[in-house]
Amino acid sequence: MAVFHTEKDIARAKTINKEFYTSDKVFELAKEKLFASGWQWIGDTDMVKEPGSVYPITLLENYLDEPLVLTKDKTSKVHLLSNVCTHRGNIIADRACAATNLRCKYHGRLFHLDGKFLSMPEFKEVKDFPSADDSLHQLPIFNWGKWLFTSLNNIHTPDLFLGEMMNRVGWLPVDDFIFHPGLSKDFMVKANWALYCENYLEGFHIPFVHAGLNAVIDFGNYTTELFKWSNLQLGIAKDDEDCFVLPSSSVDYGKKIAAYYFFVFPNMMFNFYPWGLSVNIVKPLNIHETKVSFYTYIWNETKFNTGAGSGLDQVEMEDEEVVENVQKGIRSRFYQHGRYSVTREQGTHHFHRMIAECMK
């Protein structure tokens, strides 16, 4: 297997070894090295509004494929638990419902809504039972407003991934953002998940690929800021319309911000517009196929589908066409690696550096 390394000096660096996009072995290894070790978006608190709410989740279905269940107990505390019975591995909750406990339908093992073991039929003779292993594994939950995040391995603290974004747009009334399922959708992309992320991470292609977006974004003032496990692309508007009304406390006060494009490693995109937020979660399926889920939250309906936050479906189609062609191209025997634009591809270089750090 190739060694993944990207030199720190972007002016000298080469892009990551192409085996990252073409190897089944690397694709599998990335599950634990990249995805299980970071933080993942799991939805929002509206999924479990009332005490007794039970909501099953499959984290990154068809990749991590981890069965989880979100619950709210009678004290209104929210828990994220393994959705796998500790007796014989059956899935416990198979649909969203209201319940006082979690009961396995296979042999009747019962758990409290916080995951603690409650009872089990026909187990009186079993020695040293129950133990801590007989309760459901409880995963960490991190809240930002109504949005929920978790980590399977919990190696890093969530602030390393999400803190810069929360601080930068913390003045936004995120609790007032309303999820619109009718405006949310999935896109199937015939390309490796990392190629999709790389395309997102640079504005270099905007004048060449996105005529509509280029008409409202000031490409000359488009900037990228890098953090430990995330980065930000600032979209500056060409005119005074469809911009954020920034508070004087914002570090961006005085700028004509049309969009905040936050990327959180390895696969989360948070696109803030004056009308609200489009959360884009990149979900690997195999080395050459990816599902991208768009979740739409609106807080200012009067500005919806205007400025940089308009025509997102068209922008997506334009991105997909390019990325799918790249997927075809990188398989060529004549392509090994590329170089970076020092002024325009800092985000892609940073992404490759993060991959290399995790994969070493």
Secondary structure, DSSP 8 states (H G I E B T S, - for coil): -------S-TTT-B---THHHH-HHHHHHHIIIIITTS-EEEEEGGGG-STTEEEEEEETTTTT-EEEEEEE-TT--EEEEE-B-TTT--B---S-EE-SSEE-TTT--EE-TTS-EEE-TT-TT-TT-S-GGGS--EE--EEETTEEEE-SS--S-THHHHHHHHHHTTTS-GGG-EE-GGG-EEEEESS-HHHHHHHHT-STTHHHH-HHHHTTB-GGG-EEEE-SSEEEEEEEBSSSSS-----TTSTTTTS-EEEEEEEETTTEEEEEETTEEEEEEEEEEETTEEEEEEEEEES-GGGTT-GGGS-HHHHHHHHHHHHHHHHHHTTSTT----B--TTT-HHHHHHHHHHHHHH-
